[in-house]
Amino acid sequence: MRRKKARKNEVQDETMAEEDKEQSKLNDKSKSSTDEAQVYNSIESLQYHGINAADITKLRQAGLCTVMSVLMCPKKDLVNIKGITDQKAERIYEAAQKIENAGFCTGLQMVEKRKRIKKLSTGSTALNTLLGGGVESQSITEAFGEFRTGKTQLAHTLSVVAQLPTERGGGSGKVIFIDTEGTFRPERIWKIAQRFELSPDEVLENIIYARAHNVDLLNNLLLQAAALMLEEPFALLIVDSIMAPFRVDFSGRGELAERQQLLNKVLNRLQKLSEQFNLAVYITNQVTADPGSTLAYGDTKKPVGGNIIAHASTTRLYMKKGKGDQRICKVYDSPSLPEAEAMFQLAEGGIIDIGDL
C-alpha cells in the first residue's frame, strides 16, 4: 500500500514538473516576444546610471519618455525644463549615451535596422504597389489634395488595417487618431472592420481618438501619445489634417515666421515618435490655389505649409479626383519611390481596387 502511494506521489511530482517546464517555456516565449516588440529603452533606465527619480519625473512630464528622446532633444530645451541645470543636463546626456548607441554605424548595419520597418496595407493592391508595399513605419507619409479626394478615407482604412497581424499587411498595434477638422466617423470604421472580418467594437476600442482644436492642444496630445506608447504597442499615428489648426491660429504674413517655427517643432516631434516606436505616421494636408504651380498641366493647386512640411514629410502623395468614386494617387516626392500614379476607388469598406465592388 505504501509502495503504491509512493509511486502515485512520484507520478504527480513528475506531472507537476512537466507542467512547470511547459509554463516556463511559455513565459520565456512571452518574454522574448515582448522584448522583440519593445524597440526602445524607457526613461526609467537612466536610474541605473546615476540619474535620480525626481529628475526622471521632470523629463517624463516634459514629454521625454524614452532614452532616445533625450538624445534627440537639444541641450537648450533640456535646460529649459524646470529643475534641470546645465550640470544635470550633461549627466543625463552621458547616461543616455551609455544606454543608446547614437553614434555612427555602417551601411550594412542600416540594412539590418531597416528590416524592422513595417508596411501597412492601404486596402488597395494598386496603391500598395505604388508605395512599395504600403505606408512605411519610421517615417511620415503626407497625403494632400482638395476635398473629397480620399485622404480621410485612407486614414480610416489604415486605422483598421494597422490592427491586423503583420502577415495580413497590418502592424499588430493600436492607433492614435488626432482629428483637427472633425472628420473622424466611427460608422466608417465599423464598415471597414466588417470588410476585414474584424470585430467593429474591438477595432474602435483600439483607436485612441482626440480632437485638437488648436496648435497648443495638438502639441499636448503628441506629448500624451508618447506616454501611451510606453504602455501598449502602437502601429499608427494619424493627424487629419496637420495644417488646419495652424491656418486658424496664425493669420497674415506677420505671424508666418512663428507659424512655420511651431509647425517645424510639431513635425519634428512626429518624426521622433515614428523612429522611437517603429510607428507609421500618416498626415493629411490641405491645398491652396497657386496660378504659377507646375504640379501638372492646368493644375493650380499646391500643398500648404511651404518648405517646412515638404522637407519633414518622407513620402508625399498627391490625391486627385477621378470618375465617380475613382481617385488618383501620385507619388509627388519620395526618397525611394519613383514618380508614378495609381488609381483606386472609395467604397463602404474603405479604400479598394477599381472593380472590386
C-alpha positions in Angstrom: 0.0 0.0 0.0 2.8 2.3 0.9 4.7 1.5 -2.3 1.5 2.3 -4.4 1.1 5.6 -2.5 4.8 6.5 -3.0 4.6 5.6 -6.7 1.4 7.8 -7.0 3.3 10.7 -5.4 6.2 10.2 -7.8 3.9 10.3 -10.8 2.2 13.5 -9.5 5.6 15.1 -8.9 6.7 14.2 -12.5 3.5 15.6 -13.9 3.9 18.9 -11.9 7.5 19.2 -13.0 6.5 18.8 -16.7 3.7 21.4 -16.3 6.2 23.8 -14.7 8.6 23.2 -17.5 5.9 23.9 -20.1 4.8 27.0 -18.3 8.4 28.2 -18.1 8.7 27.7 -21.8 5.6 29.8 -22.4 6.8 32.5 -20.1 10.2 32.6 -21.9 8.4 32.8 -25.2 6.2 35.6 -24.0 9.2 37.5 -22.6 11.0 37.0 -25.9 8.0 38.3 -27.9 7.8 41.3 -25.5 11.5 42.1 -25.9 11.2 41.8 -29.6 8.3 44.2 -29.7 9.9 46.7 -27.4 12.4 48.6 -29.6 13.0 51.4 -27.1 14.5 52.0 -23.7 12.2 53.6 -21.1 13.4 56.8 -19.5 13.5 54.9 -16.2 16.6 53.1 -17.5 18.6 56.3 -16.6 18.2 55.4 -12.9 20.8 52.6 -13.3 23.3 55.2 -14.4 23.1 57.6 -11.5 20.1 59.8 -12.5 17.7 60.3 -9.6 13.9 59.6 -9.8 12.9 63.2 -9.3 14.8 64.3 -12.4 13.4 61.4 -14.4 9.9 62.5 -13.5 10.7 66.0 -14.7 11.9 64.6 -18.0 8.7 62.5 -18.4 6.5 65.5 -17.6 8.2 67.3 -20.4 7.3 64.5 -22.9 10.7 62.7 -22.8 9.6 59.2 -22.2 12.4 57.2 -23.8 16.2 57.4 -23.6 16.4 58.1 -27.3 14.1 61.1 -26.9 16.6 62.6 -24.5 19.4 62.2 -27.1 17.1 63.7 -29.7 16.3 66.7 -27.5 18.6 69.8 -27.9 20.5 70.7 -24.8 18.9 74.2 -24.6 15.4 72.5 -24.5 16.6 70.2 -21.8 17.9 73.0 -19.7 14.6 74.9 -20.1 12.9 72.1 -18.2 12.2 73.4 -14.6 14.8 71.9 -12.2 17.3 70.7 -14.9 20.5 72.6 -14.6 23.4 72.6 -17.1 25.3 70.1 -14.9 22.3 67.8 -14.6 21.7 68.0 -18.4 25.3 66.9 -19.0 25.0 64.0 -16.6 21.7 63.0 -18.3 23.2 63.1 -21.7 26.2 61.0 -20.6 23.9 58.4 -19.0 21.7 58.3 -22.1 24.7 57.7 -24.4 25.7 54.7 -22.3 22.4 53.1 -22.9 21.7 54.1 -26.6 24.2 53.9 -29.4 23.7 57.3 -31.1 27.0 57.2 -33.0 28.0 56.1 -36.5 27.1 52.7 -38.0 27.9 51.0 -41.3 25.6 50.9 -44.3 25.2 47.1 -43.7 24.0 47.8 -40.1 21.5 50.2 -41.5 20.2 47.4 -43.8 19.6 45.3 -40.6 17.9 48.2 -38.9 15.6 48.8 -41.8 14.4 45.2 -41.7 12.3 46.2 -38.6 10.3 48.6 -40.8 6.6 47.7 -41.2 4.5 48.3 -44.3 0.8 49.0 -43.6 -1.6 47.9 -46.4 -3.8 50.7 -47.8 -6.6 48.3 -48.7 -5.8 48.6 -52.4 -3.3 46.4 -54.2 -2.6 49.1 -56.8 -1.9 51.7 -54.1 0.3 49.2 -52.2 2.3 48.6 -55.3 2.7 52.3 -55.9 4.0 52.7 -52.3 6.4 49.8 -52.5 4.2 47.6 -50.2 2.3 50.1 -48.2 2.7 53.0 -45.7 6.1 52.7 -44.0 6.8 52.9 -40.3 9.6 55.1 -39.0 8.6 57.8 -41.5 5.9 60.5 -42.2 3.6 59.9 -45.1 1.7 63.0 -46.2 -1.4 63.0 -48.5 -2.5 66.3 -49.9 -5.3 67.3 -52.2 -8.6 69.1 -52.4 -11.7 67.9 -50.6 -13.3 64.5 -51.5 -10.1 63.0 -52.9 -9.9 60.2 -50.4 -7.4 61.5 -47.8 -9.6 60.9 -44.8 -11.0 57.6 -46.2 -7.4 56.3 -46.4 -6.9 57.4 -42.8 -10.0 55.4 -41.8 -8.8 52.3 -43.7 -5.3 52.5 -42.3 -6.9 52.8 -38.8 -8.4 49.3 -39.2 -5.6 47.7 -41.2 -2.9 48.7 -38.7 -4.6 46.4 -36.2 -4.2 43.3 -38.4 -1.3 40.9 -38.0 1.8 41.7 -40.0 1.3 38.7 -42.3 -2.0 40.3 -43.4 -0.4 43.7 -44.1 -1.1 45.2 -40.7 1.1 46.4 -37.8 -0.3 44.4 -34.9 -0.8 47.5 -32.8 -3.2 50.2 -31.7 -3.9 53.5 -33.5 -3.8 57.1 -32.3 -6.1 59.4 -34.4 -5.8 63.1 -33.8 -8.6 64.9 -35.6 -8.3 68.7 -36.2 -11.3 69.1 -38.6 -14.0 66.8 -37.0 -13.8 64.3 -39.9 -13.5 61.0 -37.9 -16.5 58.8 -38.3 -16.9 55.6 -36.1 -19.6 54.3 -38.5 -17.0 54.3 -41.3 -14.6 52.2 -39.1 -17.5 49.8 -38.4 -18.0 49.1 -42.1 -14.2 48.8 -42.8 -13.8 46.4 -39.9 -16.6 44.2 -41.3 -14.8 44.1 -44.6 -11.6 42.7 -42.9 -13.7 40.3 -40.8 -12.8 42.0 -37.5 -15.0 42.9 -34.5 -16.0 46.5 -35.0 -16.2 47.1 -31.3 -12.7 45.8 -30.7 -11.4 47.8 -33.6 -12.9 51.0 -32.2 -11.6 50.2 -28.7 -8.1 50.1 -30.2 -8.4 53.5 -31.8 -7.4 56.2 -29.3 -9.1 59.4 -30.6 -8.6 63.0 -29.7 -10.0 66.3 -31.1 -7.3 69.1 -31.5 -9.0 72.5 -31.9 -5.7 74.5 -31.7 -1.9 74.2 -32.0 -1.3 74.1 -28.3 -3.7 71.2 -27.8 -2.1 69.3 -30.7 1.3 69.7 -29.1 0.0 68.4 -25.8 -1.7 65.5 -27.4 1.6 64.4 -29.0 3.2 64.5 -25.6 0.5 62.3 -24.2 0.9 60.0 -27.2 4.5 59.3 -26.2 3.4 58.2 -22.8 0.7 56.0 -24.2 3.1 54.2 -26.5 5.2 53.2 -23.5 2.2 51.2 -22.1 1.0 49.4 -25.2 2.1 48.6 -28.8 1.0 51.2 -31.3 1.4 50.8 -35.1 0.0 54.1 -36.5 -0.4 57.7 -35.6 -2.8 59.9 -37.8 -3.2 63.7 -37.9 -6.1 64.7 -40.1 -5.3 67.4 -41.0 -1.9 68.8 -40.0 -2.3 72.4 -41.2 -5.9 73.1 -40.1 -5.1 74.5 -36.6 -2.0 76.4 -37.9 -4.1 78.2 -40.5 -6.6 79.2 -37.9 -4.3 80.2 -35.1 -1.9 82.1 -37.3 -3.1 84.5 -39.9 -1.3 87.1 -42.1 2.3 87.4 -43.1 3.2 89.0 -39.7 2.7 85.6 -38.0 4.1 83.4 -40.8 7.6 83.0 -39.2 6.1 82.0 -35.8 3.7 79.6 -37.5 6.4 77.9 -39.5 8.6 77.5 -36.5 5.9 75.8 -34.4 4.9 73.7 -37.4 8.6 72.5 -37.7 8.6 71.5 -34.0 5.3 69.5 -34.3 6.6 67.7 -37.4 9.9 67.1 -35.7 8.1 65.5 -32.8 6.1 63.3 -35.1 9.3 62.1 -36.8 10.9 61.3 -33.4 7.9 59.3 -32.3 7.9 57.3 -35.6 11.6 56.4 -35.1 11.4 55.7 -31.4 8.4 53.4 -31.5 8.7 52.0 -35.1 5.5 53.8 -35.9 3.9 54.7 -39.2 2.8 58.4 -39.2 0.1 59.4 -41.7 -0.9 63.1 -42.0 -3.3 64.8 -44.4 -2.8 68.3 -45.8 -4.8 70.9 -47.4 -4.1 72.7 -50.7 -4.3 76.3 -51.8 -4.6 78.0 -55.2 -1.3 78.7 -57.0 -1.6 80.1 -60.5 2.2 79.6 -61.0 2.1 75.9 -59.9 3.8 73.3 -62.1 2.3 70.2 -60.4 0.5 69.2 -63.6 -0.8 70.9 -66.7 -3.7 73.1 -65.9 -3.5 72.3 -62.1 -3.3 75.4 -60.0 -3.3 73.8 -56.5 -0.3 73.3 -54.2 0.0 71.9 -50.7 0.1 74.4 -47.8 2.9 74.5 -45.2 5.7 75.5 -47.6 9.2 74.1 -47.4 8.9 73.1 -43.7 6.3 70.4 -44.4 8.0 69.5 -47.7 11.3 68.6 -46.0 9.7 66.9 -43.0 7.5 64.5 -44.9 9.3 61.4 -46.1 6.7 60.5 -48.8 4.3 63.0 -50.3 1.2 61.8 -52.1 -1.0 64.0 -54.3 -4.6 62.8 -54.3 -6.9 63.8 -57.2 -10.5 63.1 -58.2 -11.3 60.7 -61.0 -14.5 59.5 -62.5 -17.3 58.9 -60.0 -15.8 57.2 -56.9 -12.5 56.6 -58.6 -9.4 58.5 -57.3 -5.9 59.0 -58.5 -2.8 59.0 -56.2 0.5 60.3 -57.4 3.9 60.0 -55.7 4.8 63.6 -55.5 8.1 63.2 -53.6 9.9 60.3 -52.0 13.5 59.3 -51.3 12.9 55.7 -52.6 9.8 55.6 -54.8 9.7 56.7 -58.4 7.2 59.3 -59.6 4.2 57.4 -60.7 0.4 57.2 -60.3 -2.2 54.6 -59.3 -6.0 54.5 -59.3 -8.2 53.3 -56.5 -11.8 53.5 -55.5 -13.8 54.7 -52.5 -16.3 52.2 -51.1 -18.2 51.4 -47.9 -15.3 49.1 -46.9 -12.8 51.9 -47.3 -10.1 52.1 -50.0 -10.4 49.3 -52.6 -9.2 48.5 -56.1 -11.2 49.6 -59.1 -13.8 46.9 -59.9 -13.6 45.1 -56.6 -17.2 46.1 -55.6 
